[in-house]
Amino acid sequence: MSTRKLHHLAGAAAVAAALAAAPLAHAETFRIGIVSFLSGQAADSFGIPAVNGAKFLIGEFNAGNAPAPYDKKGFGGMTIEPIYVDEAGGATKQVQELRNLYDREKVDAVVGYVSSGDCLAVAPAAEEMKRFLLLYDCGTPRVFEERDYEYVFRTASHATMDNVSLAHYLKRNDIKVETINYINQDYAWGHDSLKDFQLAMKVLYPEAKTGEDLRPKFGAGQYGTEISALLSNPASVTHSSLWGGDLQAFILQSAPRGLMKRSQVVLSAADHVLPGLGKKMPDGVILGARGAYGLMSPKSDLNDWWFSGYEKANGVYPVQAPYRMAQALMGLKLAVEKAMEANGGKKPTHEQIAAALKGSEWESPAGRIRMALGNGHQAIQDTAIGRTKWNPDKERVDLVDIERFPAECVMPPADMHSEEWLSAGMPGAKC
């Protein structure tokens, strides 16, 4: 046989092998560890809605039913295989669970964490292991302001945005503020939220005085003593970053005692309790959703698809946690597919996914997400604040008098940390 013929046959065999291998590549799975509260006081309002959002979206991704640019099946043709892990148990346990997901379950990525304390614990562990980690929810600015990461990202804005936008809302609506009472949880989330709101109010309401500064422990559940203190020394405004079961309990215990009638209550992260509270949520409470989420989300074809699909699948509209889960998974999908375009269609490595996500932008149901802080590892996004009002026709609490704030108004620039920016008077804010 001639050398030329041998070369021809060899080339044909190579082409055939490549063609045969192509479907196998598409038959691969992409395993994601999804971590959120499945038990405990944060489960009903945060963890389970977020997981329900993941289940709906992953199902649509795998079926190829999502709208463009998310319409390719799975992740670049790879079937998405989720592994759900309960976030309950504390930071030490979550570090162990994280290591198990990477080492034993061989996941290709981890998406998770509501608790700021958990995020601060797992981020260094993932970085040490050189494994891709996507924080979808936790709010503390400290994650990316205290250290740099290569493998760790957060696809939602941090909590500075929430409290700065509350302060701007009060100012925009000409609400008189002479004194402020505070009730925030005694851990990273509560401390950071308190600090950010105080610093923002110092800029916008420099004459306002601090009254009560109450710091119940996380998961306290009973707030009789704190409510008595707030009523004994009522302030113009009462600020709280309580969330989950703690927030629900606080509202159920304080509303009948008239706190919302004696003080303008402002809540930085509260929309998630509205479906459960129903008529028990007083009118006139000013609150945020840690983004333009749920009833305050922007009008778009993508949001219409997401909102209606989630509501149909779960019998309730999506609040902030499933929105943040959705934008995390959408960002991850685009990053994986971008990495595959660059590497010839192979399943990307942790390093390749990280390189693709760093500094990227994408459209989500809540608007545009931009990885603009933390050297391209921390997202910024627009947000919204509104007031509660019972809607008897829909038999639900609605949000009215909604004000929207661009990311550049309520987030620090890339070259400044949150506390530094707030202490300097929020220079460069574009409101």
N, C-alpha and C positions, 0 to 999 in steps of 0.2 A: 504493500500500500504506500502511496506517495506521501511525502511530508505534507504537501498542500492539503491532501484529503484528510490526513490526520488532524491538521490544524482546524479544518472545517468541522469535523466531527466533534472535536474538543470544544469549539465555540458553540456549536449547537447544544451540546450537553450542558454547557455553562448557562446558556439562556434558559434551557428547560429547567435546570435546577433553580434558577432565580425565580422563574414563574411558579414553580411548585412551592417554593418557600414563601412567596408573597402572601397567599391565603393563611399560612400558618402564623405569620406575623400578626395578621389582623385577628386571628383567633386567640391571641394572647389576652390575658387579663391584666388589669391594672388594679392592684389592691390598695385600698385606702382605709386606714384606721380613722374612725370618726369618734371623737371623744366629747361627750357632753353629759350633763346630769340626767340620769335615768331614774334616780331616787333622791329623796331628801327634799328640802324646802325650795330648791331651785329647779326641781324637775318639771312641775306643772306649767310654770310660766316661761321657762327658758329652755331647759334641756330637751324635753320631749317635743315641743314645737319645732326646735331646731332640727332634731332628728327626723321628724315628720317632713320637714322641708327637704332634707337630704334624700329621704326615701323617694319623695315625689320627683325631685329633680334628677336623681340618678336613674330612676325608671324611665323618664323621658329622654335622657341622654342615651341610654342603652338602646332605646327603641328608635332613635333618630327623629323624635317628635318635637324637639325644641326648635324655636325659630333661629334663623341665621343671626349671628355667626356661630351658633351653638348646635347646628343641625347635623353635623357629622356624627355618626353612631359612636357611642362610648367616648373614649379618649383616643382620637385618631384611629378609630376602628377597633381598638382594644375594649373589651367588655369591662366595665367598672364593677369591681367586687368590694362592697363595703364591709367592714368589720366594726361593729358598734361596741363601745366601751363606756361604762359608767364612770363619770368624773367624781362621784362621791368618794369620800375617804381621806381627803387631805392631800397636801403637796407631796409628801414622801411616797405615798402609795401611787400617785400619778406618775412620778418619775419611774417607778418600777414597771408600771403598766406601759409607759412609753417604750422602755427598753424591750419589753416583751413583744410589743407590736413590731419593732424593727428586727429583733433577733430571732424570735420564734415564729411569728406570723409572716415575716418577710414582706411587710407592706412596702409599697413604693412611695407612699407619702402618708403623713398624719395631718388631719384637719381637726382642730378642736380647741376647747377650753373656754369656759365662761369666767371662772374665778381668776382675778388678778394675781392672787397668791400662787395658784397653780401655774399660770403663765410664767411668772418670775422663776419658778422652780424647773419647769420642763425645758425652757428655751436653752439654758446652758447645757443641759444633758444632750439635747438633739445636736447642738453645735459640736460638743465633744465627740459624739458618735459620727459626725459628718453625714447626717441624715436630714432630709427635707421635712420641715415642720411649718405648717400654716396655721397661725392663730386666727380664729375667725371672729372672736367676740371680745375677750377681756379688754378692759379700758385703761389700765394704768399707763401713763406716759413713760414710766421708768424702763420698760422693756428695751426700747431702742434709744432712750436718752442716756442710759447708764453704761451701755456697751454696744459694740458693733458685732454684727452677725453675718455669716456667709450663707447659712442654710435655713435661717429662721425668718419668717415674714408675717406681717399682719395685714389683712386685706380690709380692715375697717379702721376708721379714725379712732384715735384715742380720746379719753374722756375730757381733755381740756376743751374740746369743741362743745361738749354738752353744757358745761357750766358757763363758758363765755357767751354762748347763744342765749342762755337763760337771762344773764345780766343785760344783754342787748335787747331782749324782748321787753323787759321791764322798762328800759329807757325809751324804746320806740313807742310804747303805749302810755307814756307819761304817768307811770305808777309811782306814787310818792313812797320813798323808803327812808325812814328815820332810824329804825332799829331792825336787826336781823337775828333771829334765832336759828340754831342749827341742830340737826339730829342726823348723824352719819355713823356708819358701822366702823368699829375700831379695828381696822386692818387696812392694807394698802389702798384698796378701792375707795373706802370712805375718807381716808386721810388725804389722798390726792384730790378727790372731788371737792372736799372742804377747802383746801388750799387754793384750788383754781377759782372757785366761786368767790372766795374772799378777795383774792387779788384782782379779779375782773371787776368786782363791785367797788373796790378802792379806786379804780380808774374812772368808772362811770358814776359812782355815788360816793365821792370822797368823804362826805359828812356823815354817812350812815354809821351807826354804832352797833357793836356786837352785844347781844344779850346772852341767852343760854347757848352753850356749846356742849351738846350731849353726844356721847359716843358709846352706844350699846354694843355689846359683842355680836359678832356675826351669828345669826340663827337664834337670837334671844327670844323672839316670838311674843313676849309679853312686854308692853310698853306703858303700863299704868303710871309708874313713877315718872317717866319721861314726859308723858302727856300732861300730868299734873304740873310739872315744872313749866312747860310751854304755856299752859293756861294761866298759871299764877303770874307769869311775866310775859304777857302777850307782846309780840313784835309786829311791825308793819309787814314783814315778810318772814316766813318760816321755810328754810331750805333743807332739802334732804336728798341724798343719793341712795337711800334704801332701795332694795330691789328684791324680786322674787317673793317668796313666802313672807319674808320680813316686811316688805312694803305692804303687801296685802293685809297682813295682820295689823300694821300700824294704822292704815286707813280705816279698817273695820272697827278698831278700838278708839280712834280719835274723832271720827266724823260724828258719832252719836253724842259726843261730849262737846261738840260745837267748835272744834279747833278751826275748821275751814271758814267759819263765820267770823272769827275773831282775828284772823291773820290771813294774809295772802300766801297760800302754800304753793311752793314751786318745787317740782320734782324733776331731777335731771334725766331719769331713765325709766319712765313709768308706764309707757303705753301698754306693756305686756300684761298688766293686771286688769285692764279694762274689760275684756271679754268675760273674765271670771267674776268680777265685782258687779257688773250690770248696774241696776238702780242704786246699789249701795255706794257707788262712787259719786261724791258730791259734785254739783256744777261749779264752774269757775276756778277749778284748780289748774294752774299753769304747769305744763309738763312737756318733756321731750321724749324722744325715742332712740337717742344715740345715733341719729341719722334721719333722713327723709323717708321714713318707713311706715308701713301699715296705712292708717287713715290719713297720714300726711305725705304719702309717697307721690312722686310726680306722675303726671299723665304721660304714658307712652305705650306703644304696642307691646313692648317687652314686659312692662309692668302689668298691663291688662292680662296678658297670657299667664304670667306667674301668679298674680293675685287670684284670678278666677280658678286656675288649675289647683292651687293649694286649697282654696276654700271648698271646691267641689270634692277634693280627695279627703279633707279632714273635717268638714262641717263647720269651720270657723275661719275667719279671715286671718292672714298671716300678720304677726306683729314683728318686733325688731329682731328677735333671735333667728327665726327662719329667713328673714331678709339677709342678715349677715352671713348665714350659712350659704344662701344662694349665691351671693356675690363672691364668696370664697371659692366655691366649686366652679363657678363660671371662670374666674380668673385662673384657677388651676387647669381647667380644661384647655383654655387658650394657650397657656404656657407650655403644657405638655405637647400640644399639637405644633406650636412654634418650634419647640426643641426637636420634634420628629422631622419637620421640614428641613432642619439644618443637619440632621445626622443620617439622612437616607431612609427614614421611615422606621427606625428601630425604637424599641421602648427606651425612653431617655433615662439617663442616670440622675441621681440626686443633684449632682453638680449642674447638669444640663438644664434641669427644670428650674433650678435657682437662677441660672444665668438668663433664662427666658423670661422669668417673672420680674426680675429686678428692673425697677424704673418703668414698668409697663403701664398701660391704661386700657380700660375696657368699659363697655356699657353694662350696667346692671339694672334690675328693676327699680333701684333707688337713685339712679342717675350714674354719672361717670365716676369711676374709681380710678385714682391716680396714685401710683407708688412713688410719692414725691419726697418723703422724709426718711430719716434713718438710712441714708445712702441708698435709697431706692427700695427699702424693705418695709416701710411703713406707709400705709395709705392715708390719703385725705379725701374728703367728700363733702358735698353740700349737706345741710341739715335743716330742720324745721322745728318750731315750737308752736303749741296751740293750747286752747282752753277746753276743759271738759264741759259737755252739755248733753243731757239725756235727750234722745230722739225717740219719742213715743211711737212714731210711725214704723221705724225699723227695730224698735225695742232693743236699742243698744246705746252705749255712750258714744257720742260723736266728738270730734275735735273741731272747734270753730276758731275764728280770729287767728288763723294760721299765718305765721311769719316765716319766711325762708331766708337762710343765711348762706352765702357762698363760703366754700372752704377757706378762701383767702381772708375772710373776715374773722373767722373764729379759730383758726389754727396758726401756730407760729410758723415763720419762714424756716427754710431748711437749715439755715446757719444759726438758729437760736433754739434753745430748749424752752419748754413751756414756761417754767417759773421765771426764767430770765426775761422772756418776752413780756409776760404779764407784769413783772416788777418794773419793767422799763416803760410801761404804759401802752403796750400793744403796738409798737411802731410798725408802720407799713400795712396795717390792717386795711383791707379793701372791702368796705361795707356798703 
